[in-house]
Amino acid sequence: MKNDLKNLIGANETIFYEGKPDKKCFIAESIFNKLMPFAIIWGIIDFGFLKTAFSADGAGEMLFIIPFFALHLMPVWIYLAGVVFSFARYKNTYYIITDNAIYVSGGVFSKTYKTKPFAEMSHIDLHRGIFDQLFGVGDVIATSNQISDETGVASVEISSIADYSEVFNMVKKLQTDVFSDTMYPNDIRPSENHGYNTKYRG
C-alpha cells in the first residue's frame, strides 16, 4: 500500500512526511465506536429472546426462530465485522505529505487513494478525541470549501499520529504558502513573490 501510494507522487514533488496511524489508538477507536452501545443493547435483547425460545417446547419453531434472529442480529454482525476488519484497514492506511499535496491510502477489500492539493485547501484543523489524548496522538484534518472536480474529495484526514503538532504546523505553513502563491494574480506576479513572504518563486 505504501509503494502504491508513492506511485501517485509526481516526479518533481518532495516528500516532507510519511507514516501510519498509531496502531493501539486506531484499533481502540474501531472497537469503541458509536455503533458499540447500540450493538450491545440489540444483542442482549435478541439473545434474551433466543434463550427464552430455546427453553420452551416446540422444536419445529426453532427452524423459523434461528434464521430470523440470525438476520435480526445484523447490527451486531456489522459491528463485529468492523472490529475484525479494522486490522486490514490499519494495514492499508498510510499517509504522505509532499510540497504539493497530502496523499492518504486506506480501505479493506478495495483500496482507496485520496489526494488533496494544498492549493485547494481552505483551512487546517487539529482534533484530539478521548482515545487520541489517551494514547498521546492527534488528527490533522485538511478541508476545502468545495469538492474537487478531479478528486471528488472535500477533505483528507491524517489520523492518530504521534507527531500531530509538528505535522499540523507543517501542513498549515504549506497550505498558507501554496494557496497564497497560487491565488496571487498570475498576470502581475513578479519573478519573486515577496508580498507573501513565501519560498515559492514565480
TAMOQUI-V830661 format. One record per residue. N is the residue number from 1. RES is the residue in one small letter. SS is DSSP state (alpha for helix, beta for strand, coil for the rest). PHI is phi in radians with two decimals (NA if undefined). PSI is psi in whole degrees, -180 to 180 (999 if undefined). Layout:
n = (N:N)
res = (RES:RES)
ss = (SS:SS)
phi = (PHI:PHI)
psi = (PSI:PSI)
This chain:
n = (1:2:3:4:5:6:7:8:9:10:11:12:13:14:15:16:17:18:19:20:21:22:23:24:25:26:27:28:29:30:31:32:33:34:35:36:37:38:39:40:41:42:43:44:45:46:47:48:49:50:51:52:53:54:55:56:57:58:59:60:61:62:63:64:65:66:67:68:69:70:71:72:73:74:75:76:77:78:79:80:81:82:83:84:85:86:87:88:89:90:91:92:93:94:95:96:97:98:99:100:101:102:103:104:105:106:107:108:109:110:111:112:113:114:115:116:117:118:119:120:121:122:123:124:125:126:127:128:129:130:131:132:133:134:135:136:137:138:139:140:141:142:143:144:145:146:147:148:149:150:151:152:153:154:155:156:157:158:159:160:161:162:163:164:165:166:167:168:169:170:171:172:173:174:175:176:177:178:179:180:181:182:183:184:185:186:187:188:189:190:191:192:193:194:195:196:197:198:199:200:201:202)
res = (m:k:n:d:l:k:n:l:i:g:a:n:e:t:i:f:y:e:g:k:p:d:k:k:c:f:i:a:e:s:i:f:n:k:l:m:p:f:a:i:i:w:g:i:i:d:f:g:f:l:k:t:a:f:s:a:d:g:a:g:e:m:l:f:i:i:p:f:f:a:l:h:l:m:p:v:w:i:y:l:a:g:v:v:f:s:f:a:r:y:k:n:t:y:y:i:i:t:d:n:a:i:y:v:s:g:g:v:f:s:k:t:y:k:t:k:p:f:a:e:m:s:h:i:d:l:h:r:g:i:f:d:q:l:f:g:v:g:d:v:i:a:t:s:n:q:i:s:d:e:t:g:v:a:s:v:e:i:s:s:i:a:d:y:s:e:v:f:n:m:v:k:k:l:q:t:d:v:f:s:d:t:m:y:p:n:d:i:r:p:s:e:n:h:g:y:n:t:k:y:r:g)
ss = (coil:alpha:alpha:alpha:alpha:alpha:coil:coil:coil:coil:coil:coil:coil:coil:beta:beta:beta:beta:beta:coil:coil:coil:alpha:alpha:alpha:alpha:alpha:alpha:alpha:alpha:alpha:coil:coil:coil:alpha:alpha:alpha:alpha:alpha:alpha:alpha:alpha:alpha:alpha:alpha:alpha:alpha:alpha:alpha:alpha:alpha:alpha:alpha:alpha:alpha:coil:coil:coil:alpha:alpha:alpha:alpha:alpha:alpha:alpha:alpha:alpha:alpha:alpha:alpha:alpha:alpha:coil:alpha:alpha:alpha:alpha:alpha:alpha:alpha:alpha:alpha:alpha:alpha:alpha:alpha:alpha:alpha:alpha:alpha:alpha:alpha:coil:beta:beta:beta:beta:beta:coil:coil:beta:beta:beta:beta:beta:beta:beta:coil:coil:coil:beta:beta:beta:beta:beta:beta:beta:alpha:alpha:alpha:coil:coil:beta:beta:beta:beta:beta:coil:coil:alpha:alpha:alpha:alpha:alpha:alpha:coil:coil:beta:beta:beta:beta:beta:beta:coil:coil:coil:coil:coil:coil:coil:coil:coil:coil:coil:beta:beta:beta:beta:beta:beta:beta:coil:coil:alpha:alpha:alpha:alpha:alpha:alpha:alpha:alpha:alpha:alpha:alpha:alpha:alpha:alpha:alpha:alpha:alpha:alpha:alpha:alpha:coil:coil:alpha:alpha:alpha:coil:coil:coil:beta:coil:alpha:alpha:alpha:coil:coil:coil:coil:beta:coil)
phi = (NA:-1.09:-1.15:-1.06:-1.17:-1.15:-1.18:-1.45:-1.38:-1.17:-1.12:-1.63:-1.52:-1.94:-1.40:-1.75:-2.72:-2.66:3.08:-2.17:-1.23:-1.12:-1.11:-1.08:-1.18:-1.04:-1.23:-1.06:-1.17:-1.27:-1.37:-1.66:-1.74:-1.17:-1.38:-1.03:-1.04:-1.13:-1.15:-1.13:-1.09:-1.04:-1.15:-1.08:-1.12:-1.16:-1.19:-1.15:-1.13:-1.12:-1.08:-1.13:-1.17:-1.20:-1.36:-1.55:-1.38:1.95:-1.11:-1.10:-1.21:-1.09:-1.09:-1.65:-1.15:-1.09:-1.07:-1.10:-1.28:-1.08:-1.39:-1.17:-1.47:-0.93:-1.02:-1.20:-1.12:-1.10:-1.09:-1.09:-1.11:-1.08:-1.19:-1.09:-1.37:-1.11:-1.17:-1.22:-1.10:-1.11:-1.04:-1.58:-1.58:-2.65:-2.17:-2.40:-2.07:-2.02:-1.34:-2.09:-2.83:-1.88:-2.06:-2.34:-2.00:-3.02:1.84:-1.96:-1.56:-1.69:-1.44:-2.08:-2.31:-2.00:-2.31:-2.30:-1.13:-1.11:-1.14:-1.66:-1.37:-1.79:-2.75:-2.08:-2.13:-2.05:-2.17:-2.36:-1.39:-1.05:-1.25:-1.04:-1.20:-1.14:-1.74:1.22:-2.23:-2.79:-2.05:-1.88:-2.07:-1.88:-2.26:-2.02:-1.24:-2.43:-1.23:-1.22:-1.20:-1.46:-1.76:1.23:-1.94:-1.47:-2.69:-2.26:-2.25:-1.78:-1.72:0.95:-1.88:-1.23:-1.64:-1.07:-1.16:-1.12:-1.17:-1.03:-1.14:-1.13:-1.14:-1.08:-1.19:-1.09:-1.11:-1.11:-1.13:-1.21:-1.10:-1.11:-1.18:-1.25:-1.35:-1.13:-0.92:-1.10:-1.17:-2.08:-1.29:-1.32:-1.14:-2.25:-1.52:-1.22:-1.05:-1.83:0.97:-1.81:-1.54:-1.50:-1.87:-1.20)
psi = (-39:-47:-38:-42:-39:-25:-18:-14:134:157:-29:2:147:128:123:-26:144:146:-177:163:160:125:-45:-45:-41:-47:-40:-43:-29:-33:-51:63:-177:-24:-18:-53:-40:-43:-39:-49:-44:-44:-41:-44:-48:-43:-27:-43:-40:-41:-42:-40:-40:-31:-16:162:161:72:-29:-33:-24:-31:-25:-41:-45:-51:-36:-48:-27:-37:-39:-24:15:-42:-35:-43:-39:-44:-48:-38:-39:-38:-47:-45:-6:-29:-38:-39:-39:-44:-37:-2:128:148:139:134:126:-177:2:-33:172:132:132:132:156:-161:167:-74:-49:132:139:144:122:140:132:105:146:-29:-21:-11:137:-33:157:132:152:125:136:102:-172:-48:-32:-45:-35:-39:4:38:-178:170:133:122:122:126:148:157:-25:155:137:138:-27:-47:-23:18:122:-30:157:149:129:99:146:50:145:-39:47:-37:-46:-42:-40:-48:-36:-49:-40:-43:-44:-42:-44:-46:-52:-44:-45:-43:-36:-40:-14:127:123:-34:-25:18:126:174:-29:125:72:-23:-33:-1:43:167:-5:129:148:999)
